[in-house]
Amino acid sequence: MKCPICKKEASSDNEFYPFCSERCKLIDLGNWASEKYVISTPVQPEDLENDRMGESPNDHDL
């Protein structure tokens, strides 16, 4: 897997996984704290059920 911040390889046995380093982990935390990342819509119970069944949330709308 690649680190979501710097795109270097990140090993699953690394203590900072899914990040490659503590630096990238802290950058990600700072992005959340500064509201750079947002969750656009709240998760609905039916979304969770669809996810468990292997469907995407919008499959029923097609």
C-alpha positions in Angstrom: 0.0 0.0 0.0 1.1 3.5 -0.7 1.2 6.2 2.0 -1.8 8.5 1.5 0.3 11.6 2.1 3.6 11.1 0.3 2.8 8.1 -1.9 5.8 6.1 -0.7 5.4 2.4 0.0 4.0 1.8 3.5 4.5 -1.6 5.1 1.7 -3.1 7.2 4.3 -4.0 9.9 5.3 -0.4 10.2 4.1 1.2 13.5 2.7 4.2 11.6 0.7 2.1 9.0 -1.1 3.1 6.8 1.4 6.0 6.7 5.1 5.5 5.9 6.4 7.6 8.8 5.4 9.6 11.9 5.8 12.7 9.8 3.1 11.7 7.4 0.8 10.5 10.2 1.1 14.0 11.8 0.5 15.8 8.5 -2.7 13.7 8.1 -3.8 14.5 11.7 -3.1 18.2 11.0 -5.2 18.0 7.9 -8.2 16.7 9.9 -7.7 19.2 12.7 -7.6 22.1 10.2 -10.7 20.8 8.5 -9.0 20.2 5.2 -10.8 16.9 5.1 -14.6 16.8 5.4 -17.2 14.1 5.4 -19.7 15.4 2.9 -22.8 13.5 4.1 -23.6 11.6 7.3 -23.6 7.8 7.0 -27.1 6.4 7.0 -28.0 3.0 8.4 -29.0 1.7 5.0 -25.5 2.7 3.7 -23.9 0.4 6.3 -26.3 -2.4 5.4 -25.5 -2.1 1.7 -21.8 -2.1 2.4 -22.2 -5.4 4.3 -24.0 -6.9 1.3 -21.3 -5.8 -1.1 -23.3 -3.1 -2.8 -22.3 0.5 -3.2 -24.6 3.1 -1.6 -26.0 4.2 -4.9 -26.7 0.8 -6.5 -30.3 1.0 -5.6 -30.7 4.3 -7.4 -29.7 2.9 -10.8 
